[in-house]
Amino acid sequence: MTGARQLSHALDGCNILLPVDRRSGEFSTALERHGAETTVAPSLTITSHFDDAELLDATHRIIADPPDIVIVTTGVGFRGWMDATEQDGSQEELLAALEAAQILVRGPKARGSVQGVGLDIDWVAETETSAEITEFLLAEGVRDAKVVIQHHGEGDPLMEQILQDAGAEVRGLVIYRWGPPPDPDLVARTTGMVAGGAVDAVLFTSAPGARAWLKTAERIGTLPAIRQLAGERTMFGAVGPITAAPLRTRGFDVVVPERYRLGALVRETVNQLAGPDTATATSFGPLHIRTGGALLDGTFHALGRTGSDVLRILAARPGRVLSRSEIAEELSSGVVGGRPEGWADGQTTERAVEVAVARVRSALETPDLIQTVYKRGYRLALDDAGLAALHSRGA
């Protein structure tokens, strides 16, 4: 990260994957200001249609036959439409044609774009979904109304069909489209990183991008391993419920912020990876484990991969004593991902576990965080709250 003011070190040691095209630089910088390392690997690209003759022809028809209702679904799409008409020299005529129409928008970004060109807004969908706009119009009645819909990149044939079935004359405009990723090999490699447990969070900003990323993982065979690690080891986040839908359909637990904004997703990521509610309550403070090490009582300590995995295994069973052989078996089985130090003929030795524990104790400068239970194995030292939670579960 260069030139950006550091806000915190809450995400130190976190590797975060962004399969994002638009605003990826802004997104990655916001995360890096909290200490994260980011990998940007767009699963799709946005292709502008500014010079699309079809778009301009449709615009000229709208000018000649103004609509009764205009639906704006995205701020970036509406701005692109205005840019296209400015280049074409028809923007003033288009604004005049839209001025008398009832204008409905899907959220504050679209509202800001419409108001930016001097048009008045009649209604805003609070849930920021096209479904809410459709329900509103059906309740009002659209029979014989001329409706123009500025779509997002994929269009929305279902919305058009519902309004047409209700008696409206619908014209849809796709201002931009989704194209192939700029580096397909990079997308494939990053799904492998996630499958190998080398990523702490994967964050999405569009449903098409999420679907494309999942298809790549399915095609190259990494999806089952990714699904196994999702939630337990790797956080999956989305800017809103629409973006989260393709992941949830595949069985992923997806974190979505209350406000569907990029900044809110950054804050929620910090909360998930470094917040008190997601920590293991130890005698030495809250513990968060990530690929690059551990955050203990607000201080980050770099660890090797095996050290992080040993801590993760113990933290998954707080207060329980695990034998060296149990820890070695989990490391060898790949439950926590990757091939740890001490791997020999497909197995991790008990001696390798002892070495890893010693290194973690030294790196954390808190030898008693991992307690040795004589002739039994190791466990994490829990604070009173952690012990109370353990007893309440009957462990």
C-alpha positions, 0 to 999 in steps of 0.5 A: 500500500502506498500513499494511504493513511493507515487506520488500524492493524486489525487485518494484519496477516490477513490475505483477502481475495477480491474477484472484483472489476469496478472500484477494485482499487478503492476496495483494496486500498480500504482493506489495506488501510487496516493491514490486509494484503489483497489480491485483485483477480476480476472474474469478469470485466465490465464492457462499455456500450457507449458506442453501441448503435443499438443503445443510441437507436433505442435512445432516439426512439425514447426521445421521439416517443417519451415514456410514462415511467423510467426505472433506473437500476444502477448509478453507473449504468445511468451515468454511462447512458448520459455519457453516451448521449453527451457524446452523441449530442442528444443528451439535452433532448433525452433529458427533456423526454424524461422530465415528465416521466415518473422516475423510480430508482433502485437505491441511493447510488441510482438516485444520486446519478439521476439527481446529478443531471437535474431530474426529480425522483418520484420513488426509491426502493428501500431494499435496493432491489428490482423486485420491490420496484416491480411490486410497487408498480404492480400495486399502482397499475401499469396497464398501457403505460410506456415503461423504460428500464435502465438495466444492470449488466445482465438485464432483467428479462423477468422484470420486463415480462412481469410488467408486460403481463400487467399491460405495460409497454416495456423497453429495456436498455442495457448500458454495459455488459459483462465480459470475460476476465482479463486474466482467466489463469489468475482467477483459476489460481486464486480459487486454488488459493482459497481451496488450499486454505491460504485466503482469509476472506473472499469479497464480492460486489456483483452477482455476475462476478460471484457466479463466474467465480463459482463456475471457474472453481467448479470447472477446475475442481476446487469448489468442494474444498472451498465449500468445506473451508467456507465460514470455518476458515474463510469468510465469504462476504458480499456487498448486498443480498443480491450479490450473495444469492449465487453463493447462498444457493451453493450452500455458502454462509455469506456475510452481508453488511446492514448497509449495502455499501463498499465501505460497510462491507470493509467495516463488516470484514474488520468486525468478522476477522478482528471483532470481539464477537468472533474471537476465542476468549483466552486468558491472554486476551481475544484471539483471532487466527489468520493465514499469516499468524495470530492477532492476540489481544490486539497485537499481531504476531507472524507465524508460519503456516503450521503454527497458524494451523495448530492454533486453529485446531486448538481454537476450534475446540476451546478448552479441550485437550488434544493429543499430539497424534490428534493434532498431527492427524488433522494437519496430515488430513488437510482439514485445515488446508495445505501441507505443513512442515514435518510432512513425511510420506503424507503424514505429520509426525508428533515431533513436528507438532511439538516443534510447531507448538514451541515455535508458536509459544515463542512467536506469541511471547506467551508460552502459557497460551498453549497449555501442556497437560501431562501425558495427554496433550495441549489445550488453549488457556481460556479466560473466565468467559471462555470457561463459562461458555465451555461449561455451558456446552457441557464440555 
